[in-house]
């Protein structure tokens, strides 16, 4: 069984993106072991090569490194990802590079009609940067719109269509994890290139 990491891409205490990952953790428990992690306690990123990585960043980096794949659920703030998610990804591309060649699935929930589509696009651009070099599953947006009304009192998704789509995309992601796990010939070089990428202004 694949071990996946679900990153709650917000520092909000009452996020439907957290609910979405919690639903996935339970709904797909027979297919994968999904561990949810929070980013709201990470310190503010500072671009200073003289500092040591905080322990909380090291712990998160180790979890990403050890996972077979990562699922990131992001809301949309001002047509982009939240500052908390950007902060986490900045830390995870500074002196540590656990996302290099790591299979990633991006999902998202929003209160409105677009389901965090622009934030997901932005997240993909960030994850594809030379400092992160993740392998993002293509053509796989999961856009949970009107997310305040999307779950019942037990945290279950209500829409059969949304459940069916999520099940299909998740099955595809497990296949994507399997395939990308075989594409590792350049991994050492990719990690070295990410590590050597300049952070100078």
C-alpha positions as CSV (number, residue, x, y, z in Angstrom):
1,X,0.0,0.0,0.0
2,X,1.3,3.4,-1.0
3,X,2.2,5.9,1.7
4,X,0.9,9.4,0.8
5,X,1.2,12.8,2.5
6,X,-1.7,15.2,2.5
7,X,-0.6,18.8,3.0
8,X,-3.3,21.1,4.3
9,X,-2.4,24.2,2.2
10,X,-3.7,26.9,4.6
11,X,-3.3,28.2,8.1
12,X,-7.1,28.5,8.6
13,X,-8.5,26.6,11.5
14,X,-11.8,26.0,9.7
15,X,-10.9,25.1,6.2
16,X,-12.9,23.0,3.7
17,X,-9.5,22.0,2.2
18,X,-8.7,20.3,5.5
19,X,-12.2,18.6,5.3
20,X,-11.4,17.5,1.7
21,X,-8.2,15.8,2.8
22,X,-9.8,14.3,5.8
23,X,-12.5,12.8,3.5
24,X,-9.8,11.5,1.2
25,X,-7.9,10.0,4.1
26,X,-10.9,7.9,5.2
27,X,-12.5,7.3,1.8
28,X,-9.3,5.9,0.3
29,X,-8.0,4.1,3.4
30,X,-8.3,0.7,1.6
31,X,-6.1,2.0,-1.3
32,X,-3.4,4.1,0.4
33,X,-2.1,5.2,3.8
34,X,-2.6,9.0,3.8
35,X,-1.1,11.1,6.6
36,X,-2.3,14.7,6.9
37,X,0.1,17.4,7.9
38,X,-0.4,21.1,8.8
39,X,1.7,24.0,7.8
40,X,0.2,26.7,10.1
41,X,3.0,26.4,12.7
42,X,5.9,26.9,10.4
43,X,7.9,30.1,11.0
44,X,8.0,32.8,8.4
45,X,10.5,32.1,5.6
46,X,13.7,34.2,5.6
47,X,16.0,34.0,2.6
48,X,19.3,33.8,4.6
49,X,21.8,31.1,3.9
50,X,23.4,31.6,7.3
51,X,20.4,30.3,9.2
52,X,19.7,26.7,10.0
53,X,16.5,25.0,9.0
54,X,13.9,25.1,11.8
55,X,13.1,21.7,13.3
56,X,9.5,22.0,12.1
57,X,10.7,22.4,8.5
58,X,13.1,19.5,8.8
59,X,10.3,17.3,10.1
60,X,8.0,18.3,7.2
61,X,10.8,17.8,4.7
62,X,11.5,14.3,6.0
63,X,7.8,13.4,5.7
64,X,7.7,14.6,2.1
65,X,10.9,12.7,1.3
66,X,9.6,9.5,2.8
67,X,6.2,9.6,1.2
68,X,5.5,7.8,-2.1
69,X,3.5,10.8,-3.2
70,X,2.0,14.1,-2.0
71,X,-1.5,15.6,-2.2
72,X,-1.7,19.3,-1.7
73,X,-5.2,20.9,-1.1
74,X,-5.2,24.6,-1.6
75,X,-7.8,27.3,-1.2
76,X,-7.7,30.5,-3.4
77,X,-6.7,33.8,-2.0
78,X,-6.5,36.8,-4.4
79,X,-6.3,34.5,-7.4
80,X,-3.3,32.7,-5.9
81,X,-2.3,30.2,-3.2
82,X,-2.4,31.3,0.5
83,X,0.7,32.9,1.9
84,X,1.0,30.0,4.3
85,X,1.4,27.5,1.5
86,X,3.8,29.7,-0.4
87,X,5.8,29.9,2.9
88,X,5.9,26.2,3.3
89,X,7.0,25.6,-0.3
90,X,9.7,28.3,0.0
91,X,11.1,26.5,3.1
92,X,11.0,23.1,1.2
93,X,13.1,24.5,-1.6
94,X,15.8,26.0,0.7
95,X,18.7,23.8,1.9
96,X,16.4,20.8,1.4
97,X,14.7,19.5,-1.7
98,X,12.3,16.7,-0.9
99,X,9.9,17.5,-3.8
100,X,12.5,16.8,-6.5
101,X,10.9,14.1,-8.7
102,X,8.1,13.6,-6.1
103,X,4.7,12.7,-7.6
104,X,2.2,15.5,-6.5
105,X,-1.6,15.7,-6.9
106,X,-3.1,19.2,-6.5
107,X,-6.7,19.5,-5.4
108,X,-8.7,22.4,-3.9
109,X,-11.9,23.7,-2.4
110,X,-13.4,27.1,-2.4
111,X,-16.6,28.8,-1.3
112,X,-17.3,30.2,-4.8
113,X,-17.9,28.7,-8.2
114,X,-14.3,28.3,-9.4
115,X,-13.1,25.7,-6.9
116,X,-9.6,27.3,-6.5
117,X,-8.8,26.8,-10.2
118,X,-6.4,29.8,-10.4
119,X,-4.7,28.8,-7.1
120,X,-4.2,25.3,-8.4
121,X,-2.6,26.7,-11.6
122,X,-0.3,28.8,-9.5
123,X,0.6,25.9,-7.2
124,X,1.6,23.9,-10.3
125,X,3.8,26.7,-11.5
126,X,5.5,26.9,-8.2
127,X,6.0,23.1,-7.9
128,X,7.5,23.1,-11.4
129,X,10.2,25.7,-10.4
130,X,13.9,24.7,-10.6
131,X,14.1,24.7,-6.8
132,X,11.3,22.3,-6.3
133,X,11.2,20.1,-9.5
134,X,8.2,18.1,-8.4
135,X,6.4,15.8,-10.8
136,X,2.8,17.2,-10.9
137,X,0.1,14.9,-12.2
138,X,-1.2,16.5,-15.5
139,X,-4.7,17.2,-16.5
140,X,-6.1,16.3,-13.1
141,X,-7.7,19.4,-11.5
142,X,-10.2,18.6,-8.8
143,X,-12.2,21.7,-8.2
144,X,-14.6,21.5,-5.3
145,X,-16.8,24.6,-5.6
146,X,-19.3,25.9,-3.0
147,X,-17.4,23.9,-0.5
148,X,-19.3,25.1,2.5
149,X,-22.3,23.2,1.2
150,X,-20.3,20.2,-0.1
151,X,-20.0,18.1,3.0
152,X,-22.7,16.6,5.3
153,X,-22.4,16.7,9.1
154,X,-20.3,13.6,9.1
155,X,-17.7,15.2,6.8
156,X,-18.8,13.1,3.8
157,X,-19.0,14.6,0.3
158,X,-22.6,14.9,-0.8
159,X,-22.3,15.1,-4.6
160,X,-22.1,11.7,-6.3
161,X,-20.6,13.3,-9.3
162,X,-17.8,14.9,-7.2
163,X,-17.2,11.6,-5.4
164,X,-17.0,9.7,-8.7
165,X,-14.5,12.3,-10.2
166,X,-12.3,12.2,-7.1
167,X,-12.3,8.4,-7.1
168,X,-11.2,8.4,-10.7
169,X,-8.5,11.0,-10.2
170,X,-7.2,9.3,-7.1
171,X,-6.9,6.0,-8.9
172,X,-5.0,7.8,-11.7
173,X,-2.7,9.3,-9.1
174,X,-1.8,5.9,-7.7
175,X,-0.9,4.9,-11.2
176,X,1.0,8.1,-11.7
177,X,3.0,7.4,-8.5
178,X,3.8,4.0,-9.8
179,X,5.0,5.3,-13.1
180,X,7.1,8.2,-11.8
181,X,8.7,5.9,-9.4
182,X,10.4,4.3,-12.4
183,X,11.7,7.6,-13.8
184,X,14.5,8.2,-11.4
185,X,17.7,7.9,-13.5
186,X,18.3,11.6,-13.3
187,X,17.2,12.0,-9.7
188,X,20.7,12.6,-8.2
189,X,21.5,15.2,-10.9
190,X,18.1,16.9,-10.4
191,X,18.7,17.2,-6.7
192,X,22.1,18.6,-7.3
193,X,20.8,21.2,-9.7
194,X,18.0,22.2,-7.3
195,X,20.6,22.5,-4.5
196,X,22.9,24.6,-6.7
197,X,20.2,27.0,-7.9
198,X,21.2,30.5,-6.9
199,X,19.3,32.3,-4.2
200,X,21.2,35.6,-4.7
201,X,19.1,38.7,-5.3
